[in-house]
C-alpha cells in the first residue's frame, strides 16, 4: 500500500511538472484526469511488484527473483511511457527548451505517438535536469549574487547583431525628445516626478524625529553614498515627510559651493543662513543664540566641497566639525557627502571621532531600478518593445515579453551596479527610437580596459577627481603635487577616452556612464580609500 501511494504521488508530480515546464495551465477537470491516470498506472505497477517481494522474502536472491525483477523494470519503463503520453506535446516542448535546437527534428521523430512509450523514458533524465534548474532558479532568485551571475551568463551567451540598417533614420528626430525624460531634471511639462522609495528617507526622518522629540541629544547625521545614488533627490521627499512628523521644525537647505575650504568662507555660508555672526564669534555664537532659536534642520548638501586633500586643505572640514560639536539643542546638522570623500576623511580623522550617526546609502535593488526606468518611460508616452536578442526563441518562453523585461533589467541592474544615475545613462545606450516606439536591446557598459594604457600619474589624477567628486586643474596639481603639464596630459587622455567631463565652471568630473568602471578600476589599483 505504501508503494502504491508513492507511485501515485510520483506520477502526479511528474505529469504536473511536465505541464508546468511547458507553461500549460491545467484546469480542474484536467487535474482530475492526471490523478486518475496516475492511480490507474500505479495499480498496474503493483501487479509485478508483489511477486518480487514474495520471492525475495521466501527464496532470497535467486534466478526466479531476477526474472521477476526484470519483468518489474520493464513494467516500470512501460508505465513511465504511458504516464508521459498523457501530456505528449508538453513533454516535447519541455525537452526542446533544454536541448540544442539542431536536434529538435530528431526529438520530434523519437517522440512520435507510435514510438513515444519506447523513447520517452530514455529522455526523462533531461526533463529532470530541466526541473532541477527551474527549482534552483526559483530558490536563488532572491539573492543578488545569483541574479548578477545569471545576468552575466546571459550576456556571455547572447550574440548581438552588428549589422545595422544605415538607411533607417526614423528615430533621429524623436530621440532628443525621448532622452530628455531620462535626464537628472525632468522637463517642465512632466506631470509628476516619480520617486522611488528605497528606505533612505525613512532612515533620515527617524534620526531627525528622535532628536526633535527629545529622545536623543545626537544632533548630527551624515548620509554617505555614491554619486548619483539619490541622496539629493531624497531631500525633497524628506521635507514633505517632516512637515507632518516635525511640524515646528524649520529647514534650511545649503548646497555647498565648490570648493569652500576656508574657515572664513564656511562661517560666512552657514552664518548667513542661520542669521548668526559666525565670522567673528565662531561656534560660540551658535551656543549664545541657541536658547532663542526655533528648532532648525540645517542640510549641507555636497559636503565633499568642504575639504581638499592637501596641506592646509582640511581646515574647512575641521571648521565644520567644530560647528557640529558645539553644544546646542535647537540645531540638527544633516550632511550629504560622496562615499569616496567620506572614506578619505575617515582615514584622516578616524571613523569614530567625527560623527556617531552615519547612514551609508545602499545600492538600489533590481526592482527599484526597473521602477525608475518604467516610470520615466510612462511619463514620456513612448511605447517600449524588446529586441529579439532578449526574447527567448525556443520553448514555452518564446516571445514572452515579461521574461524579456526581467532579463533586460537584470542586465541593466548588474551593469549599473545599483546606481540609478548610471542606470539612466546605460538605458539610453541600449534603446533605438523610431517614431513613438522604443526598441530596447542589450545595455552597453563601457570597458575600463582603456585605463590599462594610462600611466601612473594619470591614474593619480583620476583618483583625486574621484575622491573630491569635482576639481579644477589647479586644484588637481595641488592635491597630487604633479606639474601642470602632467595634469593637462592626464585630463586630455580622459577627455579622449570619454570618461572625463568639464563643466561650465571649469571643474572636472567623471562622466556618469563611466563612473562605476573607473571607480572599480582605481579601487583594484588601491588608489581609492573605500
VEXNUVO-865265 format. One line per 2 residues: number of its first residue (from 1); their letters; for each residue x, y, z of C-alpha. Coordinates in nm, 2 decimals. Layout:
% residues N
NUM) A) X,Y,Z; ...
This chain:
% residues 530
1) XX) 0.00,0.00,0.00; 0.29,0.24,0.08
3) XX) 0.45,0.16,-0.26; 0.11,0.22,-0.43
5) XX) 0.08,0.56,-0.26; 0.43,0.66,-0.36
7) XX) 0.37,0.56,-0.72; 0.05,0.77,-0.73
9) XX) 0.23,1.08,-0.59; 0.53,1.04,-0.81
11) XX) 0.31,1.00,-1.12; 0.10,1.31,-1.04
13) XX) 0.41,1.52,-0.96; 0.59,1.42,-1.29
15) XX) 0.29,1.50,-1.52; 0.22,1.83,-1.34
17) XX) 0.58,1.93,-1.36; 0.59,1.85,-1.74
19) XX) 0.28,2.07,-1.79; 0.43,2.35,-1.58
21) XX) 0.76,2.34,-1.77; 0.57,2.39,-2.09
23) XX) 0.37,2.68,-1.94; 0.05,2.48,-1.98
25) XX) -0.24,2.56,-1.74; -0.43,2.26,-1.61
27) XX) -0.79,2.32,-1.51; -0.98,2.13,-1.25
29) XX) -1.10,1.86,-1.50; -0.75,1.81,-1.64
31) XX) -0.60,1.78,-1.29; -0.85,1.51,-1.20
33) XX) -0.77,1.33,-1.53; -0.40,1.34,-1.43
35) XX) -0.48,1.19,-1.09; -0.69,0.91,-1.23
37) XX) -0.43,0.83,-1.49; -0.15,0.81,-1.23
39) XX) -0.36,0.59,-1.00; -0.45,0.35,-1.28
41) XX) -0.09,0.31,-1.38; 0.01,0.27,-1.01
43) XX) -0.24,-0.02,-0.97; -0.09,-0.19,-1.28
45) XX) 0.26,-0.14,-1.14; 0.17,-0.32,-0.81
47) XX) 0.09,-0.64,-1.01; 0.45,-0.73,-1.10
49) XX) 0.58,-0.58,-0.77; 0.40,-0.83,-0.55
51) XX) 0.58,-1.15,-0.68; 0.92,-0.97,-0.65
53) XX) 0.85,-0.91,-0.28; 0.72,-1.26,-0.22
55) XX) 1.01,-1.43,-0.39; 1.26,-1.21,-0.21
57) XX) 1.11,-1.29,0.13; 1.09,-1.67,0.06
59) XX) 1.39,-1.76,-0.16; 1.61,-1.45,-0.14
61) XX) 1.85,-1.38,-0.43; 1.77,-1.64,-0.69
63) XX) 1.71,-1.69,-1.06; 1.34,-1.66,-1.02
65) XX) 1.38,-1.33,-0.82; 1.59,-1.18,-1.10
67) XX) 1.34,-1.29,-1.36; 1.06,-1.12,-1.18
69) XX) 1.28,-0.81,-1.12; 1.34,-0.79,-1.49
71) XX) 0.97,-0.80,-1.56; 0.91,-0.53,-1.30
73) XX) 1.17,-0.30,-1.46; 1.01,-0.35,-1.80
75) XX) 0.67,-0.27,-1.65; 0.81,0.05,-1.48
77) XX) 0.97,0.16,-1.81; 0.64,0.09,-2.00
79) XX) 0.44,0.27,-1.72; 0.66,0.58,-1.75
81) XX) 0.60,0.60,-2.12; 0.22,0.56,-2.07
83) XX) 0.23,0.82,-1.79; 0.41,1.08,-2.00
85) XX) 0.19,1.01,-2.31; -0.10,1.19,-2.13
87) XX) 0.09,1.52,-2.19; 0.27,1.43,-2.51
89) XX) 0.30,1.78,-2.66; 0.40,1.94,-2.33
91) XX) 0.67,1.68,-2.28; 0.81,1.76,-2.63
93) XX) 0.82,2.13,-2.55; 0.98,2.07,-2.22
95) XX) 1.27,1.87,-2.38; 1.32,2.12,-2.66
97) XX) 1.36,2.40,-2.41; 1.68,2.25,-2.27
99) XX) 1.82,2.06,-2.58; 2.00,2.23,-2.87
101) XX) 1.78,2.35,-3.15; 1.96,2.14,-3.41
103) XX) 1.83,1.82,-3.26; 1.47,1.93,-3.24
105) XX) 1.37,1.72,-3.56; 1.53,1.41,-3.40
107) XX) 1.34,1.46,-3.08; 1.02,1.51,-3.27
109) XX) 1.07,1.18,-3.46; 1.16,0.98,-3.15
111) XX) 0.86,1.11,-2.97; 0.60,1.03,-3.24
113) XX) 0.29,0.86,-3.09; 0.39,0.52,-3.22
115) XX) 0.74,0.53,-3.06; 0.66,0.76,-2.76
117) XX) 0.64,0.48,-2.50; 0.98,0.34,-2.62
119) XX) 1.19,0.66,-2.62; 1.01,0.90,-2.37
121) XX) 1.16,0.73,-2.06; 1.51,0.74,-2.21
123) XX) 1.48,1.12,-2.23; 1.34,1.16,-1.88
125) XX) 1.68,1.25,-1.72; 1.69,1.55,-1.95
127) XX) 1.35,1.66,-1.82; 1.45,1.60,-1.46
129) XX) 1.76,1.83,-1.51; 1.52,2.09,-1.65
131) XX) 1.30,2.06,-1.34; 1.61,2.09,-1.11
133) XX) 1.74,2.40,-1.30; 1.40,2.57,-1.26
135) XX) 1.38,2.48,-0.89; 1.72,2.62,-0.82
137) XX) 1.64,2.93,-1.02; 1.33,3.00,-0.81
139) XX) 1.50,2.93,-0.48; 1.80,3.16,-0.56
141) XX) 1.60,3.44,-0.72; 1.61,3.65,-0.41
143) XX) 1.99,3.65,-0.39; 2.17,3.94,-0.56
145) XX) 2.48,3.74,-0.63; 2.28,3.48,-0.82
147) XX) 2.09,3.74,-1.03; 2.42,3.91,-1.11
149) XX) 2.57,3.58,-1.21; 2.26,3.49,-1.42
151) XX) 2.27,3.82,-1.60; 2.64,3.79,-1.68
153) XX) 2.59,3.44,-1.81; 2.31,3.55,-2.04
155) XX) 2.53,3.84,-2.16; 2.81,3.59,-2.23
157) XX) 2.58,3.37,-2.43; 2.39,3.64,-2.61
159) XX) 2.50,3.73,-2.96; 2.44,4.09,-3.07
161) XX) 2.39,4.16,-3.44; 2.65,4.41,-3.56
163) XX) 2.49,4.49,-3.89; 2.26,4.79,-3.87
165) XX) 2.04,4.95,-4.13; 2.22,5.27,-4.21
167) XX) 1.93,5.40,-4.42; 1.69,5.40,-4.12
169) XX) 1.68,5.75,-3.98; 1.33,5.74,-3.84
171) XX) 1.45,5.76,-3.49; 1.67,6.06,-3.52
173) XX) 1.40,6.33,-3.49; 1.24,6.17,-3.19
175) XX) 1.55,6.07,-2.99; 1.62,6.40,-2.82
177) XX) 1.26,6.44,-2.72; 1.28,6.09,-2.56
179) XX) 1.62,6.13,-2.39; 1.51,6.44,-2.20
181) XX) 1.28,6.22,-1.99; 1.59,6.04,-1.85
183) XX) 1.79,6.34,-1.75; 1.86,6.43,-1.39
185) XX) 1.59,6.70,-1.40; 1.27,6.61,-1.58
187) XX) 1.11,6.85,-1.83; 0.88,7.12,-1.71
189) XX) 0.58,6.95,-1.87; 0.62,6.64,-1.66
191) XX) 0.30,6.58,-1.46; 0.48,6.44,-1.15
193) XX) 0.84,6.34,-1.09; 0.84,5.97,-1.00
195) XX) 1.01,5.90,-0.66; 1.13,5.55,-0.58
197) XX) 1.13,5.48,-0.21; 1.44,5.28,-0.11
199) XX) 1.41,5.35,0.26; 1.66,5.63,0.27
201) XX) 1.40,5.90,0.35; 1.26,5.69,0.64
203) XX) 1.61,5.64,0.78; 1.69,6.01,0.78
205) XX) 1.34,6.10,0.92; 1.39,5.86,1.21
207) XX) 1.71,6.02,1.34; 1.57,6.37,1.30
209) XX) 1.24,6.29,1.46; 1.40,6.12,1.76
211) XX) 1.61,6.44,1.82; 1.31,6.67,1.77
213) XX) 1.10,6.47,2.02; 1.38,6.49,2.28
215) XX) 1.46,6.12,2.28; 1.83,6.17,2.20
217) XX) 2.09,6.45,2.22; 2.26,6.34,1.90
219) XX) 2.20,6.63,1.66; 2.41,6.54,1.36
221) XX) 2.37,6.28,1.08; 2.59,6.20,0.78
223) XX) 2.45,6.04,0.47; 2.73,5.89,0.26
225) XX) 2.67,5.73,-0.08; 2.79,5.71,-0.44
227) XX) 2.75,6.00,-0.68; 2.40,5.96,-0.83
229) XX) 2.26,5.72,-0.57; 1.97,5.96,-0.49
231) XX) 2.09,6.15,-0.18; 1.99,6.50,-0.31
233) XX) 1.67,6.38,-0.47; 1.55,6.24,-0.14
235) XX) 1.57,6.58,0.03; 1.25,6.70,-0.15
237) XX) 1.06,6.40,-0.02; 1.22,6.44,0.33
239) XX) 1.08,6.80,0.35; 0.73,6.67,0.29
241) XX) 0.76,6.39,0.54; 0.90,6.63,0.81
243) XX) 0.61,6.87,0.76; 0.38,6.60,0.91
245) XX) 0.61,6.44,1.17; 0.80,6.75,1.29
247) XX) 0.57,7.05,1.23; 0.76,7.30,1.43
249) XX) 1.09,7.23,1.26; 1.25,7.49,1.04
251) XX) 1.46,7.36,0.75; 1.75,7.53,0.58
253) XX) 1.90,7.38,0.26; 2.25,7.48,0.18
255) XX) 2.43,7.34,-0.13; 2.80,7.39,-0.06
257) XX) 2.98,7.57,-0.34; 3.30,7.42,-0.47
259) XX) 3.54,7.44,-0.31; 3.45,7.60,0.02
261) XX) 3.76,7.50,0.22; 3.85,7.80,0.44
263) XX) 3.70,7.87,0.78; 3.60,8.22,0.69
265) XX) 3.40,8.10,0.38; 3.23,7.83,0.58
267) XX) 3.14,8.06,0.87; 3.00,8.31,0.62
269) XX) 2.80,8.05,0.44; 2.64,7.89,0.74
271) XX) 2.62,8.21,0.94; 2.42,8.39,0.67
273) XX) 2.17,8.10,0.66; 2.12,8.09,1.04
275) XX) 2.14,8.47,1.08; 2.43,8.44,1.32
277) XX) 2.77,8.62,1.31; 3.00,8.31,1.29
279) XX) 3.28,8.50,1.12; 3.37,8.70,1.43
281) XX) 3.24,8.48,1.72; 3.27,8.13,1.57
283) XX) 3.08,7.84,1.73; 3.03,8.04,2.04
285) XX) 2.77,8.25,1.86; 2.56,7.93,1.80
287) XX) 2.57,7.85,2.17; 2.48,8.20,2.27
289) XX) 2.17,8.23,2.04; 2.06,7.87,2.08
291) XX) 1.81,7.93,2.36; 1.60,8.17,2.15
293) XX) 1.63,7.98,1.82; 1.35,7.78,1.67
295) XX) 1.43,7.41,1.62; 1.62,7.41,1.29
297) XX) 1.74,7.14,1.05; 2.05,7.26,0.86
299) XX) 2.11,7.05,0.54; 2.46,7.07,0.40
301) XX) 2.44,6.91,0.05; 2.76,6.83,-0.14
303) XX) 2.96,6.83,0.18; 3.27,6.69,0.00
305) XX) 3.33,7.05,-0.11; 3.44,7.13,0.25
307) XX) 3.80,6.99,0.20; 4.09,6.95,-0.03
309) XX) 4.34,6.67,0.03; 4.64,6.90,0.06
311) XX) 4.84,7.07,0.33; 4.60,7.32,0.50
313) XX) 4.31,7.20,0.29; 4.15,7.01,0.58
315) XX) 4.09,7.32,0.79; 3.75,7.36,0.63
317) XX) 3.64,7.02,0.75; 3.78,7.09,1.10
319) XX) 3.56,7.40,1.10; 3.25,7.20,1.01
321) XX) 3.33,6.95,1.29; 3.37,7.24,1.54
323) XX) 3.03,7.38,1.45; 2.87,7.04,1.47
325) XX) 3.03,6.97,1.81; 2.90,7.29,1.96
327) XX) 2.67,7.22,2.25; 2.34,7.34,2.10
329) XX) 1.99,7.19,2.15; 1.79,7.36,1.86
331) XX) 2.01,7.28,1.56; 2.03,6.95,1.38
333) XX) 2.30,6.90,1.12; 2.24,6.68,0.81
335) XX) 2.54,6.64,0.58; 2.52,6.46,0.25
337) XX) 2.86,6.35,0.11; 3.02,6.14,-0.16
339) XX) 3.12,5.79,-0.03; 3.47,5.82,-0.17
341) XX) 3.52,6.16,0.01; 3.38,6.02,0.33
343) XX) 3.61,5.72,0.32; 3.91,5.95,0.28
345) XX) 3.80,6.17,0.57; 3.75,5.86,0.79
347) XX) 4.11,5.75,0.72; 4.24,6.10,0.81
349) XX) 4.03,6.19,1.11; 3.93,5.85,1.23
351) XX) 3.59,5.69,1.18; 3.49,5.71,1.55
353) XX) 3.59,6.08,1.61; 3.37,6.26,1.36
355) XX) 3.00,6.16,1.36; 2.82,5.88,1.56
357) XX) 2.52,5.86,1.32; 2.61,5.77,0.97
359) XX) 2.38,5.63,0.70; 2.56,5.46,0.42
361) XX) 2.33,5.46,0.12; 2.29,5.11,-0.02
363) XX) 2.28,5.03,-0.39; 1.94,5.01,-0.54
365) XX) 1.78,4.67,-0.60; 1.67,4.54,-0.93
367) XX) 1.31,4.62,-0.86; 1.39,4.98,-0.78
369) XX) 1.59,5.03,-1.10; 1.31,4.88,-1.31
371) XX) 1.05,5.11,-1.14; 1.27,5.41,-1.21
373) XX) 1.31,5.34,-1.58; 0.95,5.23,-1.64
375) XX) 0.80,5.53,-1.46; 1.02,5.77,-1.66
377) XX) 0.92,5.59,-1.98; 0.55,5.61,-1.88
379) XX) 0.57,5.99,-1.85; 0.73,6.01,-2.19
381) XX) 0.44,5.85,-2.36; 0.66,5.63,-2.58
383) XX) 0.59,5.25,-2.62; 0.86,5.00,-2.52
385) XX) 0.94,4.68,-2.71; 1.23,4.44,-2.66
387) XX) 1.48,4.33,-2.92; 1.48,3.97,-3.04
389) XX) 1.81,3.90,-2.85; 1.62,3.95,-2.52
391) XX) 1.33,3.73,-2.63; 1.35,3.35,-2.60
393) XX) 1.32,3.19,-2.94; 1.26,2.84,-2.80
395) XX) 1.05,2.66,-2.56; 0.74,2.78,-2.37
397) XX) 0.91,3.12,-2.30; 0.94,3.20,-2.67
399) XX) 0.82,3.56,-2.73; 0.74,3.62,-2.36
401) XX) 0.76,3.99,-2.30; 0.76,3.95,-1.92
403) XX) 1.07,3.73,-1.93; 1.24,3.97,-2.18
405) XX) 1.17,4.26,-1.94; 1.31,4.06,-1.65
407) XX) 1.62,3.96,-1.84; 1.69,4.32,-1.96
409) XX) 1.65,4.48,-1.61; 1.88,4.21,-1.46
411) XX) 2.14,4.31,-1.72; 2.09,4.68,-1.66
413) XX) 2.10,4.64,-1.28; 2.42,4.44,-1.29
415) XX) 2.59,4.68,-1.54; 2.49,4.99,-1.33
417) XX) 2.57,4.81,-1.00; 2.26,4.95,-0.85
419) XX) 2.34,5.32,-0.92; 2.02,5.49,-1.06
421) XX) 2.21,5.77,-1.23; 2.43,5.52,-1.41
423) XX) 2.12,5.31,-1.49; 1.95,5.60,-1.66
425) XX) 2.26,5.67,-1.88; 2.30,5.30,-1.96
427) XX) 1.94,5.27,-2.06; 1.98,5.54,-2.32
429) XX) 2.27,5.34,-2.47; 2.05,5.04,-2.52
431) XX) 1.75,5.20,-2.70; 1.67,5.29,-3.06
433) XX) 1.39,5.54,-3.11; 1.17,5.52,-3.42
435) XX) 0.86,5.73,-3.42; 0.68,5.68,-3.09
437) XX) 0.83,5.33,-3.04; 1.14,5.25,-2.84
439) XX) 1.33,4.92,-2.91; 1.54,4.80,-2.61
441) XX) 1.85,4.59,-2.67; 2.14,4.50,-2.45
443) XX) 2.28,4.77,-2.23; 2.64,4.87,-2.35
445) XX) 2.85,4.94,-2.05; 3.20,5.09,-2.14
447) XX) 3.51,4.89,-2.07; 3.77,5.01,-1.82
449) XX) 4.04,4.83,-2.01; 4.12,5.16,-2.17
451) XX) 4.27,5.27,-1.84; 4.54,5.00,-1.87
453) XX) 4.73,5.22,-2.11; 4.73,5.52,-1.88
455) XX) 5.04,5.59,-1.68; 5.06,5.60,-1.30
457) XX) 5.05,5.98,-1.29; 4.73,5.98,-1.49
459) XX) 4.57,5.73,-1.25; 4.66,5.96,-0.96
461) XX) 4.48,6.24,-1.13; 4.17,6.04,-1.18
463) XX) 4.18,5.91,-0.82; 4.20,6.27,-0.70
465) XX) 3.89,6.36,-0.90; 3.70,6.06,-0.77
467) XX) 3.79,6.14,-0.41; 3.69,6.50,-0.43
469) XX) 3.40,6.45,-0.68; 3.50,6.77,-0.87
471) XX) 3.83,6.96,-0.91; 3.98,7.23,-1.13
473) XX) 4.32,7.17,-1.30; 4.50,7.39,-1.04
475) XX) 4.34,7.20,-0.75; 4.44,6.87,-0.91
477) XX) 4.80,6.99,-0.92; 4.78,7.10,-0.56
479) XX) 4.64,6.77,-0.42; 4.86,6.54,-0.64
481) XX) 5.18,6.75,-0.63; 5.21,6.69,-1.01
483) XX) 5.31,6.96,-1.26; 5.06,7.14,-1.47
485) XX) 5.17,6.97,-1.79; 5.14,6.63,-1.64
487) XX) 4.79,6.71,-1.52; 4.69,6.85,-1.86
489) XX) 4.82,6.54,-2.03; 4.61,6.32,-1.80
491) XX) 4.30,6.53,-1.84; 4.34,6.52,-2.22
493) XX) 4.37,6.14,-2.20; 4.05,6.13,-2.00
495) XX) 3.87,6.35,-2.25; 3.98,6.14,-2.55
497) XX) 3.87,5.83,-2.38; 3.53,5.99,-2.29
499) XX) 3.52,5.93,-1.91; 3.60,6.29,-1.81
501) XX) 3.37,6.59,-1.84; 3.45,6.96,-1.78
503) XX) 3.15,7.17,-1.66; 3.10,7.54,-1.74
505) XX) 3.26,7.64,-1.41; 3.59,7.47,-1.52
507) XX) 3.56,7.18,-1.28; 3.64,6.82,-1.39
509) XX) 3.41,6.53,-1.31; 3.37,6.17,-1.40
511) XX) 3.11,6.10,-1.68; 2.81,5.92,-1.52
513) XX) 2.82,5.64,-1.78; 3.18,5.56,-1.68
515) XX) 3.15,5.62,-1.31; 3.13,5.25,-1.20
517) XX) 3.40,5.13,-1.43; 3.66,5.40,-1.34
519) XX) 3.59,5.36,-0.96; 3.62,4.98,-0.98
521) XX) 3.95,5.01,-1.17; 4.10,5.26,-0.93
523) XX) 3.99,5.05,-0.64; 4.16,4.75,-0.78
525) XX) 4.48,4.96,-0.81; 4.44,5.06,-0.44
527) XX) 4.42,5.43,-0.53; 4.09,5.50,-0.35
529) XX) 4.01,5.49,0.02; 3.69,5.29,0.01
